[in-house]
Amino acid sequence: MAIGISHFYWRSNLIAIAAASFAVCVAIDLFYFGNSTMSADEDRFLRSASQLLAQGQFRVGNDVAWEMPGTAIFFAAVTSLLPMSALTAIRIANAALVSLQSILLGLLAARVFQDRLAGLFAAAIGGFYPYILFTQGMALSETPFIFLLIASFLALYVWRDRGAFVDWTMALAVAVLTAATFTKATLTILPPILVAAAAIGKRRWSDGLRVFIAAAALYTVLMSPWWVRNYSLLGEFVPFTTSASQNLYIGNSPNNPQVGTYFPYLPQNWAVDQGVSLDTIPGELDRSKALRDRALAYIERDPADFFRRAIIKLRVFWNIMPNAPGFQKPLYKVMGAASFGPVLALAIICLIQRRRQFFDLLPFYITIGYFTVLYTVTIPSIRYRLPIEPLLIVLSAGPLALFVRRGAIVEISRWQNGPPSVGGGQRGDRQT
């Protein structure tokens, strides 16, 4: 590594950061969140996990492919293994994921920048990042998804450093990316693209094409159980979820001109927009297609408004302060700006500093850009941005370590020229 931090000091500090992060998460879970959920999404995940345990079938209400099954599987496993209430068990498990994730962030940043100091900064920021600490206390898909996403990036860069060959380390990276997709469908077709992007700069372009084909083939094999299951139940090929059309409609509906993230009465708004209640449309595929078609028709009819909305969504997605109406108190705004603001600024500095190593960080840039475009088209939220914030934390750790090291070198050089005098000038020298 570029900085002289001993292996023992490095390892012990990573473990200490992870342990402290776990303790903070548990304290927040016990003393802030209490014994109840905070959103309908949490209730939905809990019901799906409970149904999976009781009946061995994954459902969201009566829908079979409304969302990916990974979160429900994880929650079901946790609640069956830990002897406590389901919500408490999930929160403890989420706290453990955040703790382990801080170590992964440290390892990833140290590997990307060849700098253990950057790794320690990434681990510390990720272990105590306010948005991550808050989200882990909720029974949502974000915490397991982010953990798997960071694990997949670490696997990608380990594979890249080993030469980016088509081998078991590539298969491991694709497998973890697939597991992340099973937890949250946001990645969709991204996994093989990320693998190919990681090979750029390490292999020839022709080799990169072979890597992409191999990664795509493996991704297809690993995703196929979900595809076969959906086809057998729905009679059509459903690669990911049937709920994506809802977000597309909410973000492109005449009843939501300011693109409010909080659009709670979808059936009622649909009734106004379409003249028919969404609840009366039989079958989740038919509802999904109706929402998709209505949104696309509106975009086609008024493309200028689509771009106007896109600007609003972009601002909401990258807002350094919370957007939710319930989090507009000064404390929440200060915490949001003081955490995400510096991370974003340092990540931009990293982009400038590392512009000649653009391909080394290409998987980061692709993922961040992909999330931005996706939620600019559909519906934006800081919650939807959260999965890329640990990636921004890794990018921010590089310049942060550089600035701290330069500051330390300047301070050391000052002391090497003699300790500072009390009075200054010749009088101070004589007194010394």
Buried (B, 14 or more C-beta within 10 A) or exposed (E): BBBEBEEEEBBEBBBEBBEBBBEBBBEBBBEEBEEEBBEEBBEBBBBBBBBBBEEEEBBBEEBBBBBBBBBBBBBBBBBEEBEEEBBBBBBBBBBBBBBBBBBBBBBBBBBBBBBBBBBBBBBBBBBBBEBBBBBBBBBBBBBBBBBBBBBBBBBBBBBBBEEBBBEEBBBBBBBBBBBBBBBBBBBBEBBBBBBBBBBBBBBEEEBBEBBBEBBBEBBEEBBEEBBEBBEEEBEEEBEBBBBBBBBBBBBBBEBBEEBBBEBEEBEEBBBEBBEEEBEEBEEBBEBBBBBBEBBBEBBEEBEEBBEEBBEBBBEBBBBBBBBEEEBEEEEBBEBBBEBBEBBBEBBBBBBEBBEEEEBBBBBBBBBBEBBBEBBBBBBBBBBBBBBBBBBBBBBBBBBBBBEBBEEEEEEEEEEEEEEEBEEEEEEEEEEE
